[in-house]
């Protein structure tokens, strides 16, 4: 994979500039395993954020549903 594609994909995934630069340096210097490890760590962090956001949505859905039921009653 070429470096511009990796850079753009990391940016699209929300990776910070510092992490993106670090991954690109590793990839350029042939440290593919280390670069992959960093990408996997970033993925785990994104999954944690996703779970937090999902929990917030669930709580808001519950609150909305409860408020709508009370309004109807």
N, C-alpha and C positions, 0 to 999 in steps of 0.2 A: 504494500500500500504506500502511496506517495505521501510525503510530509504535509503538503497543503491540505490534502483530504483529511488526514488525521487531525490537523490543527482545527479545521473547520468543524469537524465532527465533535471534537472535545468542547469547542465553544458552543455549539448547538446543544450539547448535553449539559451546559451550565458550569463547566469546569472553570475555575479561576485561572487567570493568566499565569500565575506562578506554577501551578500544577501542570498546565499545558506545556509551558517551557521546559519543565523538568522531564516530562514524558517524551517530548520531542528530542531532547538532548540524549536521553537514554536510547531511544530508537535509532537516532543517527549514529551513535557510537557502537551499535550492535548489541546493546544490553536489552534484547527483546524480552527476556523473562522478567526483568525488573520493570520495564515499561508496561508489560501486561499486568504485573502485580499492582502497579499504581492505578491502572485503568480499572481493575477489579475492585480496588478499594474505593475509587470514586463511584463505581456502580453501587456498592454496598451503601455508601452515604446517600446516594440518590434514592435507594429503596427505603431507607429510614425516613427520609423526607416524605416520600410517597405515603408511607404508613401513617405518619403524623397527620398529613393532609387528609387522608381517608378517614381517620378517626374524627377529625374536626367536621368533615362533611356528615358523618354518621350522627354526631351530636347535634348538629344544626338540623338535620332531617328529623330527628326525634323531637327537638324543640318546636319546629314548625308544625309537625303533625299534632303534637299536644296542644299547641296554641290554636290550631284550626278546630280541633275537637271541642275545646272549651268555648270557642266563639259560636259554634253551632248549637251547643247545649243551652 
